[in-house]
Amino acid sequence: QFGSIPGVIRTRVGYAGGTASRPTYHHLGDHSETLQVEFDPSQVSYAQLLEVFWKAHDPVSRSWSRQYRAALVYHSEAQRQAAEESRARLAARLATAIATELHPAGPFTPAEDYHQKYYLRQDRALLREFVAIYPDPADFVASTAAARVNGYLAGYGVPEQVVQDANRLGLSEAGRRHLLDAVARRSGGRP
């Protein structure tokens, strides 16, 4: 979802919040699965990202495991204050306690390559194009274009944005048509 937001530079899934030095999906230890979002604050504000975050999960349900807990990590005092204020506003609006935890950011370990860009990995034609553009898996994961397409394939972003971005993603003409067709099929209409 975050990858489709203008101003988001990249998204990566990974592990954070625990003490194990090298967490993996099968040896997570006390870490939680995490999404890291890097953004350009001149294009999208932290407050706007917080709005998306609160809508993207059920903030009043208690987490049933540490691996899948609902938590928000912050990287600065300003982010902490903004996160606390947004959580308080949400609690007031919902008239209930918010179960989502807030924590200072600690070390982040990217998840294995096969966990990155889930929706894009499901589309073999587009994945082939991105692997040709980014033969190094780390470059693929760090790619703004891959984050965008992953978000679009997941059903996020507005049709006009997808059409506008299609010409800036580095895809071949066949790849652009395929992306637009895939998004249209997913959305039940035309992009």
Summary of the structure (lengths in Angstrom):
residues: 191
radius of gyration: 17.5
end to end distance: 16.9
largest distance: 50.6
contacts: 555
relative contact order: 0.15
helix: 46%
strand: 15%
